[in-house]
Amino acid sequence: MFPGVKTTRANGATMAIPGSHLWGSDVVPRLNDDIAYAEIEPGDVWVMLGGLYHAGGANTTTDEHRIVHGLFFTPGYLRQEENIYLANAAEDVLTWSPEAQKVAGFSVSSPNIGFVNFVSPVQYLQTGGVVDHYEDLDESQEKRLDSPQQ
């Protein structure tokens, strides 16, 4: 992370729990755990592992904004060995249960990651990518109050 301005605990510096990247998936972080703050200045850089529990801190100031730029990388070799998307015919995928489609990656994960032409992979296969309206792709996201109810 590269700060655009000096980040402090008061203006919302990123909170992190050192060592939490080593925790098992059954551990739930708590605010009373040993939290460190990424208080950094322009020209500094803060590097962390993606599995580290972290979050933006609370901005308790009235005249400052925390601006931080993040860069995220995944090496090209960190992917499945077989391209499951091309190894299965669309008509076969559409016969699978929704659970099987999800496990195989034919779904959208929060927050709306994995879409194709702004629709879910299954909707893309069902319609050939031709749709007459778009909705929030990730059903787990809260419905907007100004959206028509379905």
C-alpha positions as CSV (number, residue, x, y, z in Angstrom):
1,M,0.0,0.0,0.0
2,F,1.3,3.4,-0.9
3,P,-0.1,6.4,1.0
4,G,-1.2,9.5,-0.9
5,V,-1.2,11.5,2.4
6,K,0.2,10.8,5.8
7,T,-1.9,8.1,7.4
8,T,-2.4,8.1,11.1
9,R,-4.6,6.2,13.5
10,A,-6.8,9.4,13.8
11,N,-7.5,9.6,10.0
12,G,-8.1,5.9,9.5
13,A,-4.8,4.2,9.0
14,T,-5.2,0.5,8.1
15,M,-5.6,-1.8,11.1
16,A,-3.9,-5.2,11.1
17,I,-3.4,-8.1,13.4
18,P,0.2,-9.2,13.2
19,G,0.6,-12.9,12.8
20,S,-3.1,-13.5,11.9
21,H,-2.1,-14.8,8.5
22,L,-1.0,-17.9,10.4
23,W,-4.4,-18.5,12.0
24,G,-6.7,-21.3,11.0
25,S,-10.0,-20.5,9.2
26,D,-11.9,-21.2,12.4
27,V,-10.4,-18.1,14.2
28,V,-12.6,-15.0,14.3
29,P,-10.7,-11.7,14.7
30,R,-11.8,-9.3,17.4
31,L,-11.1,-5.7,17.9
32,N,-9.5,-6.4,21.3
33,D,-6.8,-8.5,19.6
34,D,-3.3,-6.9,19.3
35,I,-4.0,-4.4,16.5
36,A,-1.2,-2.5,14.7
37,Y,-1.8,0.6,12.6
38,A,-0.1,1.2,9.3
39,E,0.9,4.8,10.0
40,I,2.9,5.7,7.0
41,E,3.9,8.8,5.0
42,P,4.0,9.5,1.3
43,G,7.1,7.8,-0.1
44,D,6.7,4.9,2.4
45,V,5.2,1.5,1.4
46,W,3.4,-1.1,3.6
47,V,3.5,-4.7,2.4
48,M,1.3,-7.4,3.8
49,L,0.3,-10.9,3.0
50,G,-3.3,-11.2,1.6
51,G,-4.3,-13.6,4.5
52,L,-3.5,-11.0,7.2
53,Y,-6.6,-9.8,8.9
54,H,-6.8,-6.1,8.1
55,A,-9.3,-3.3,7.6
56,G,-9.5,0.5,7.2
57,G,-9.4,2.3,10.5
58,A,-12.0,4.8,11.7
59,N,-11.4,8.4,10.7
60,T,-12.0,10.4,13.8
61,T,-10.8,13.7,12.3
62,T,-13.1,16.4,10.8
63,D,-10.7,17.8,8.2
64,E,-8.5,14.9,6.9
65,H,-9.1,12.1,4.4
66,R,-6.9,8.9,4.2
67,I,-5.8,8.2,0.7
68,V,-4.0,4.9,0.2
69,H,-3.3,3.2,-3.1
70,G,-3.2,-0.6,-3.1
71,L,-1.5,-2.9,-5.6
72,F,-2.5,-6.6,-5.7
73,F,-0.8,-9.3,-7.6
74,T,-1.4,-13.0,-8.3
75,P,1.2,-14.9,-10.3
76,G,-0.2,-16.5,-13.5
77,Y,0.8,-19.9,-12.3
78,L,-1.6,-19.6,-9.3
79,R,-4.6,-21.0,-11.0
80,Q,-6.3,-24.4,-11.6
81,E,-4.3,-26.9,-13.6
82,E,-7.2,-27.7,-16.0
83,N,-9.3,-24.9,-17.5
84,I,-12.6,-26.2,-16.2
85,Y,-14.5,-23.4,-18.1
86,L,-13.4,-24.7,-21.5
87,A,-13.2,-28.4,-20.6
88,N,-17.0,-28.6,-20.1
89,A,-19.6,-27.8,-22.8
90,A,-22.1,-25.1,-21.8
91,E,-25.1,-27.4,-22.3
92,D,-23.5,-29.8,-19.8
93,V,-22.8,-27.1,-17.2
94,L,-26.4,-26.0,-17.4
95,T,-27.6,-29.5,-16.4
96,W,-25.6,-29.4,-13.2
97,S,-27.1,-28.4,-9.8
98,P,-26.5,-24.8,-8.7
99,E,-24.2,-26.2,-6.0
100,A,-22.1,-28.0,-8.6
101,Q,-22.0,-24.9,-10.8
102,K,-20.8,-22.8,-7.9
103,V,-18.1,-25.3,-6.8
104,A,-16.8,-25.4,-10.4
105,G,-16.5,-21.6,-10.5
106,F,-19.6,-20.8,-12.6
107,S,-20.8,-18.3,-10.1
108,V,-20.1,-14.8,-8.9
109,S,-18.4,-14.3,-5.6
110,S,-18.7,-11.3,-3.3
111,P,-18.3,-8.5,-4.2
112,N,-19.3,-9.3,-7.8
113,I,-16.1,-11.1,-8.9
114,G,-16.2,-13.5,-11.8
115,F,-18.9,-12.0,-14.0
116,V,-18.9,-12.2,-17.8
117,N,-20.2,-9.2,-19.8
118,F,-21.8,-8.0,-16.6
119,V,-23.9,-11.1,-15.9
120,S,-23.2,-14.2,-13.9
121,P,-21.5,-17.1,-15.8
122,V,-24.6,-19.3,-15.7
123,Q,-26.8,-16.4,-16.9
124,Y,-24.3,-15.9,-19.7
125,L,-24.5,-19.6,-20.7
126,Q,-28.3,-19.6,-20.5
127,T,-28.7,-16.5,-22.7
128,G,-25.6,-16.5,-24.8
129,G,-24.7,-13.3,-23.1
130,V,-27.8,-11.5,-24.4
131,V,-29.8,-10.0,-21.5
132,D,-32.4,-7.2,-21.5
133,H,-31.6,-6.0,-17.9
134,Y,-28.8,-6.1,-15.4
135,E,-29.1,-6.7,-11.6
136,D,-26.7,-6.9,-8.8
137,L,-24.6,-9.9,-9.6
138,D,-23.9,-11.0,-6.1
139,E,-27.2,-12.0,-4.3
140,S,-25.5,-11.7,-0.9
141,Q,-25.1,-7.9,-1.4
142,E,-27.8,-5.9,0.2
143,K,-30.6,-4.7,-2.1
144,R,-30.5,-1.0,-2.7
145,L,-33.6,0.9,-1.4
146,D,-34.1,2.6,-4.7
147,S,-34.1,-0.7,-6.7
148,P,-37.4,-2.2,-7.8
149,Q,-38.3,-5.2,-5.8
150,Q,-38.3,-8.5,-7.6
